[in-house]
Each structure stands twice: as C-alpha cells, then as structure tokens.
Amino acid sequence: MDRKFKPLLYAEAAIPHFWRLEFDPAPRLIVSELHAGRYVETTTAFAGATTRINAPFAVDIDPAGLTRQ
C-alpha cells in the first residue's frame, strides 16, 4: 500500500510531500516531494545518523528513534 497505491492517490490529490518509514533491513525514512504529478525521492534518512529535513517543516531526525520497543 505505502509503496504503490498511496503515492498514486496522494499525487492525484496534489499532496506536496510523502514520507515513508521502512523497517527492513534497518529503519529508514524516505522523503519524497511532488514534481510534475509524481513523487521524487529527495532524502533518505538512515538509522544511527541524524538527518536534517527542511520541507514541509524543518526537523532533525534519526529513524532509529522511531522503532517500536
């Protein structure tokens, strides 16, 4: 759903940003922005490293902190 259907539906709705959290093999956050009607990956944040994301708001994030305990 999060890789195939949601991006298409969100792009049709003109939602400018799409973030997807993956857990396998390790936590990572894939940040995409809408360009010409489709999402383009702009940033990938990997567990164990703090990554700065500027849009749609500024945040410093380490996906390792997003895992279930």
Sequence and secondary structure as in RCSB ss.txt:
>XXXX:A:sequence
MDRKFKPLLYAEAAIPHFWRLEFDPAPRLIVSELHAGRYVETTTAFAGATTRINAPFAVDIDPAGLTRQ
>XXXX:A:secstr
 TTTHHHHHHHHTT SEEEEEE SSS EEEEEEEETTEEEEEEEEETTS EEE SSS EEE GGGGS  
